[in-house]
Amino acid sequence: MTVPEEVRRLAEDPEAFRPLESGEERIEDPRYVIQLSQGRFPRSVGVQQLRFSEPDLDATVAEIRGLIAASGRDASTWMVGSSATPPDLGERLLAMGLSREGEYVGMVLAAPPASRPATGFVVRLAGTWDEYRAATDVSIECFGFELEPQEAHEAREQARRRFDEQEAGGPVALAVVWDGDEPVATGRVAFTEWGLYLTAGGTLPSARGRGAFSALIPAAWKEAVRRGTPALITQAQPTSRPILRKLGFQEVTLIREFRDRLGR
């Protein structure tokens, strides 16, 4: 199935298109987009939709670094997608002092999921503050934020605000997969005009291999259809790609992640 170009763009550069949450700021330029979220860890500053011209590349990187420094931040995450220019931008950024972090594939589901979810799980939004707080702890454990203690601390600090915004009908919600009374998998859902953007999906190690993560996809698809935006969009790490392919997701773009720390 052909993926609409606007959906593919969202899969490649979600920080340039997803709805803003409270306290967030987006700096937009034809050459780049900078997303400033709350927090001081590197992922709270996202640099995406990079369209640099060859003669001005060094000056443009310096300009972005200056804007980030002016915001009071000293670290950022740069996502170099398949459409970024020049074609060797990733290698050029490495030569300018950025470090290589990881690689993702932008994936899109544009038709009903191809397989049925495992039975025994219930998927719903975190409906109370206690549920939201417990699901936040699940997310932290899934992603091993012990490697980034500040990020785990700030995720817990921001949880109450995010729950209140979800309850008020905000653009982002926390979906939770329950095994009885226990939350075992989570994923954040951003409601966009092109579809539901899924991020930060993960399953507790003790529950992996039983289909908990897969159970979230049909529920998200049903909500996307209900909203009149029948598409699911995500950026997948290597461990998630086989699961998503079986569910019918298409790979539409490659994204390389880089880290920049100022003042080194």
KAUR-V269661 format. One record per residue. N is the residue number from 1. PSI is psi in radians with two decimals (* if undefined). OMEGA is omega in whole degrees, -180 to 180 (NA if undefined). BURIAL is # if it has 9 or more other ideal C-beta (glycine too) atoms within 8 Angstrom, else .. Layout:
# KAUR-V269661
n=N psi=PSI omega=OMEGA burial=BURIAL
n=N psi=PSI omega=OMEGA burial=BURIAL
This chain:
# KAUR-V269661
n=1 psi=2.35 omega=180 burial=.
n=2 psi=2.31 omega=179 burial=.
n=3 psi=2.19 omega=178 burial=#
n=4 psi=2.55 omega=-176 burial=.
n=5 psi=-0.66 omega=-179 burial=.
n=6 psi=-0.55 omega=177 burial=.
n=7 psi=-0.73 omega=177 burial=#
n=8 psi=-0.71 omega=179 burial=#
n=9 psi=-0.69 omega=178 burial=#
n=10 psi=-0.69 omega=179 burial=#
n=11 psi=-0.56 omega=-178 burial=#
n=12 psi=-0.73 omega=-174 burial=#
n=13 psi=1.16 omega=-174 burial=#
n=14 psi=-0.56 omega=-179 burial=#
n=15 psi=-0.28 omega=178 burial=#
n=16 psi=-0.25 omega=-171 burial=#
n=17 psi=-0.44 omega=-175 burial=#
n=18 psi=2.70 omega=180 burial=#
n=19 psi=2.51 omega=179 burial=.
n=20 psi=2.47 omega=170 burial=.
n=21 psi=2.94 omega=180 burial=#
n=22 psi=2.48 omega=180 burial=.
n=23 psi=0.00 omega=179 burial=.
n=24 psi=2.72 omega=179 burial=#
n=25 psi=2.50 omega=178 burial=.
n=26 psi=2.17 omega=176 burial=#
n=27 psi=2.02 omega=-175 burial=.
n=28 psi=2.32 omega=179 burial=.
n=29 psi=2.61 omega=178 burial=.
n=30 psi=-0.38 omega=-177 burial=.
n=31 psi=-0.30 omega=-175 burial=.
n=32 psi=2.88 omega=171 burial=#
n=33 psi=2.30 omega=177 burial=#
n=34 psi=2.17 omega=178 burial=#
n=35 psi=2.10 omega=180 burial=#
n=36 psi=1.89 omega=178 burial=#
n=37 psi=2.97 omega=177 burial=#
n=38 psi=2.54 omega=-178 burial=.
n=39 psi=2.96 omega=-178 burial=#
n=40 psi=0.22 omega=178 burial=.
n=41 psi=2.83 omega=-173 burial=#
n=42 psi=-0.64 omega=-177 burial=#
n=43 psi=-0.13 omega=177 burial=#
n=44 psi=-0.14 omega=175 burial=#
n=45 psi=1.93 omega=-179 burial=#
n=46 psi=2.30 omega=177 burial=#
n=47 psi=2.08 omega=-173 burial=#
n=48 psi=-3.12 omega=180 burial=#
n=49 psi=1.04 omega=-174 burial=#
n=50 psi=2.07 omega=-179 burial=#
n=51 psi=1.30 omega=-176 burial=#
n=52 psi=2.58 omega=173 burial=#
n=53 psi=2.57 omega=-173 burial=#
n=54 psi=-0.86 omega=-176 burial=.
n=55 psi=-0.48 omega=-172 burial=.
n=56 psi=0.25 omega=-173 burial=.
n=57 psi=-0.89 omega=-178 burial=#
n=58 psi=-0.74 omega=-179 burial=.
n=59 psi=-0.62 omega=-180 burial=.
n=60 psi=-0.73 omega=177 burial=#
n=61 psi=-0.73 omega=178 burial=#
n=62 psi=-0.67 omega=179 burial=.
n=63 psi=-0.79 omega=180 burial=.
n=64 psi=-0.79 omega=178 burial=#
n=65 psi=-0.66 omega=178 burial=#
n=66 psi=-0.72 omega=179 burial=.
n=67 psi=-0.69 omega=179 burial=#
n=68 psi=-0.75 omega=178 burial=#
n=69 psi=-0.68 omega=180 burial=#
n=70 psi=-0.40 omega=178 burial=.
n=71 psi=-0.02 omega=180 burial=#
n=72 psi=0.21 omega=-179 burial=.
n=73 psi=2.73 omega=178 burial=#
n=74 psi=0.14 omega=179 burial=.
n=75 psi=2.67 omega=-179 burial=#
n=76 psi=2.80 omega=177 burial=#
n=77 psi=2.17 omega=-179 burial=#
n=78 psi=2.25 omega=180 burial=#
n=79 psi=1.99 omega=-176 burial=#
n=80 psi=1.83 omega=-177 burial=#
n=81 psi=3.10 omega=-178 burial=#
n=82 psi=-0.45 omega=-177 burial=.
n=83 psi=-0.02 omega=-178 burial=.
n=84 psi=2.59 omega=177 burial=#
n=85 psi=2.61 omega=-3 burial=#
n=86 psi=2.92 omega=-175 burial=#
n=87 psi=-0.49 omega=-180 burial=.
n=88 psi=0.48 omega=-174 burial=.
n=89 psi=-0.70 omega=-179 burial=#
n=90 psi=-0.80 omega=180 burial=#
n=91 psi=-0.63 omega=179 burial=.
n=92 psi=-0.68 omega=179 burial=#
n=93 psi=-0.66 omega=177 burial=#
n=94 psi=-0.72 omega=180 burial=#
n=95 psi=-0.35 omega=-180 burial=.
n=96 psi=0.14 omega=173 burial=.
n=97 psi=-0.07 omega=176 burial=.
n=98 psi=2.75 omega=179 burial=#
n=99 psi=2.58 omega=179 burial=.
n=100 psi=2.30 omega=-177 burial=#
n=101 psi=-0.84 omega=-176 burial=.
n=102 psi=-3.03 omega=-178 burial=.
n=103 psi=2.43 omega=-179 burial=.
n=104 psi=2.83 omega=172 burial=#
n=105 psi=2.21 omega=173 burial=#
n=106 psi=2.21 omega=-175 burial=#
n=107 psi=2.57 omega=-175 burial=#
n=108 psi=2.36 omega=170 burial=#
n=109 psi=2.00 omega=-176 burial=#
n=110 psi=0.22 omega=178 burial=#
n=111 psi=2.87 omega=-179 burial=.
n=112 psi=2.55 omega=180 burial=.
n=113 psi=2.53 omega=-173 burial=#
n=114 psi=-0.25 omega=-179 burial=.
n=115 psi=2.75 omega=-180 burial=.
n=116 psi=2.56 omega=179 burial=.
n=117 psi=2.76 omega=175 burial=#
n=118 psi=2.54 omega=178 burial=#
n=119 psi=2.82 omega=177 burial=.
n=120 psi=-0.15 omega=179 burial=.
n=121 psi=2.61 omega=175 burial=#
n=122 psi=2.32 omega=180 burial=.
n=123 psi=2.22 omega=176 burial=#
n=124 psi=2.89 omega=175 burial=#
n=125 psi=2.60 omega=174 burial=.
n=126 psi=2.01 omega=-169 burial=#
n=127 psi=-0.24 omega=178 burial=.
n=128 psi=2.89 omega=179 burial=.
n=129 psi=-0.69 omega=179 burial=.
n=130 psi=-0.72 omega=178 burial=.
n=131 psi=-0.74 omega=-179 burial=#
n=132 psi=-0.74 omega=180 burial=#
n=133 psi=-0.75 omega=179 burial=#
n=134 psi=-0.71 omega=179 burial=#
n=135 psi=-0.60 omega=176 burial=#
n=136 psi=-0.72 omega=177 burial=#
n=137 psi=-0.65 omega=176 burial=#
n=138 psi=-0.80 omega=-180 burial=#
n=139 psi=-0.74 omega=180 burial=#
n=140 psi=-0.76 omega=179 burial=#
n=141 psi=-0.68 omega=-180 burial=#
n=142 psi=-0.69 omega=-174 burial=#
n=143 psi=0.06 omega=176 burial=.
n=144 psi=0.80 omega=-177 burial=.
n=145 psi=0.03 omega=174 burial=#
n=146 psi=-0.34 omega=175 burial=.
n=147 psi=-0.33 omega=178 burial=.
n=148 psi=1.30 omega=-175 burial=.
n=149 psi=-0.65 omega=-180 burial=.
n=150 psi=-0.67 omega=-179 burial=.
n=151 psi=-0.72 omega=178 burial=#
n=152 psi=-0.75 omega=180 burial=#
n=153 psi=-0.78 omega=-178 burial=.
n=154 psi=-0.55 omega=176 burial=#
n=155 psi=-0.72 omega=178 burial=#
n=156 psi=-0.68 omega=179 burial=#
n=157 psi=-0.65 omega=-176 burial=.
n=158 psi=-0.20 omega=-174 burial=#
n=159 psi=-0.74 omega=-178 burial=#
n=160 psi=-0.76 omega=179 burial=.
n=161 psi=-0.76 omega=-178 burial=#
n=162 psi=-0.66 omega=178 burial=#
n=163 psi=-0.78 omega=180 burial=#
n=164 psi=-0.68 omega=179 burial=.
n=165 psi=-0.69 omega=177 burial=#
n=166 psi=-0.78 omega=-180 burial=#
n=167 psi=-0.50 omega=180 burial=.
n=168 psi=0.11 omega=179 burial=.
n=169 psi=0.49 omega=-180 burial=.
n=170 psi=3.06 omega=-173 burial=#
n=171 psi=-0.06 omega=-177 burial=#
n=172 psi=2.41 omega=180 burial=#
n=173 psi=2.79 omega=179 burial=#
n=174 psi=1.97 omega=177 burial=#
n=175 psi=2.48 omega=-176 burial=#
n=176 psi=2.39 omega=173 burial=#
n=177 psi=2.16 omega=-176 burial=#
n=178 psi=2.39 omega=170 burial=#
n=179 psi=1.65 omega=-170 burial=#
n=180 psi=-2.14 omega=180 burial=.
n=181 psi=0.10 omega=-175 burial=.
n=182 psi=2.24 omega=172 burial=.
n=183 psi=2.22 omega=-176 burial=#
n=184 psi=-0.23 omega=179 burial=#
n=185 psi=2.63 omega=-179 burial=#
n=186 psi=2.87 omega=173 burial=#
n=187 psi=2.41 omega=177 burial=#
n=188 psi=2.47 omega=-177 burial=#
n=189 psi=2.10 omega=174 burial=#
n=190 psi=2.22 omega=-178 burial=#
n=191 psi=1.97 omega=-180 burial=#
n=192 psi=2.98 omega=-180 burial=#
n=193 psi=-0.15 omega=-179 burial=.
n=194 psi=-0.26 omega=-178 burial=#
n=195 psi=-3.05 omega=179 burial=#
n=196 psi=2.15 omega=177 burial=#
n=197 psi=2.10 omega=-177 burial=#
n=198 psi=2.29 omega=-180 burial=#
n=199 psi=2.86 omega=177 burial=#
n=200 psi=0.67 omega=177 burial=.
n=201 psi=2.37 omega=180 burial=#
n=202 psi=2.76 omega=-179 burial=#
n=203 psi=2.44 omega=176 burial=#
n=204 psi=2.46 omega=179 burial=#
n=205 psi=-0.64 omega=-177 burial=.
n=206 psi=-0.27 omega=-177 burial=.
n=207 psi=0.07 omega=-176 burial=#
n=208 psi=2.65 omega=179 burial=.
n=209 psi=0.09 omega=-178 burial=.
n=210 psi=0.00 omega=177 burial=.
n=211 psi=0.27 omega=-178 burial=#
n=212 psi=-0.81 omega=-180 burial=#
n=213 psi=-0.74 omega=-180 burial=#
n=214 psi=-0.52 omega=-179 burial=#
n=215 psi=-0.43 omega=-179 burial=#
n=216 psi=-0.53 omega=-171 burial=#
n=217 psi=-0.85 omega=179 burial=#
n=218 psi=-0.62 omega=179 burial=#
n=219 psi=-0.71 omega=178 burial=#
n=220 psi=-0.70 omega=179 burial=#
n=221 psi=-0.77 omega=180 burial=#
n=222 psi=-0.70 omega=179 burial=.
n=223 psi=-0.66 omega=178 burial=#
n=224 psi=-0.74 omega=178 burial=#
n=225 psi=-0.74 omega=-180 burial=.
n=226 psi=-0.61 omega=-179 burial=.
n=227 psi=-0.06 omega=-179 burial=.
n=228 psi=0.34 omega=179 burial=.
n=229 psi=1.25 omega=-171 burial=#
n=230 psi=1.31 omega=174 burial=.
n=231 psi=2.50 omega=171 burial=#
n=232 psi=2.35 omega=-176 burial=#
n=233 psi=2.39 omega=178 burial=#
n=234 psi=2.90 omega=171 burial=#
n=235 psi=2.08 omega=-170 burial=#
n=236 psi=2.40 omega=170 burial=#
n=237 psi=2.92 omega=-177 burial=.
n=238 psi=-0.66 omega=-177 burial=.
n=239 psi=-0.44 omega=-176 burial=.
n=240 psi=-0.34 omega=-172 burial=#
n=241 psi=-0.80 omega=-180 burial=#
n=242 psi=-0.67 omega=179 burial=.
n=243 psi=-0.80 omega=-178 burial=#
n=244 psi=-0.65 omega=177 burial=#
n=245 psi=-0.76 omega=180 burial=#
n=246 psi=-0.51 omega=180 burial=#
n=247 psi=-0.13 omega=177 burial=#
n=248 psi=0.07 omega=178 burial=#
n=249 psi=2.49 omega=175 burial=#
n=250 psi=2.49 omega=174 burial=#
n=251 psi=2.19 omega=-174 burial=#
n=252 psi=-0.25 omega=-179 burial=#
n=253 psi=2.70 omega=176 burial=#
n=254 psi=2.41 omega=-180 burial=#
n=255 psi=2.24 omega=175 burial=#
n=256 psi=2.39 omega=-176 burial=#
n=257 psi=2.34 omega=178 burial=#
n=258 psi=2.65 omega=179 burial=#
n=259 psi=2.37 omega=177 burial=#
n=260 psi=2.29 omega=176 burial=#
n=261 psi=2.14 omega=-177 burial=.
n=262 psi=2.66 omega=174 burial=#
n=263 psi=0.29 omega=179 burial=.
n=264 psi=* omega=NA burial=.
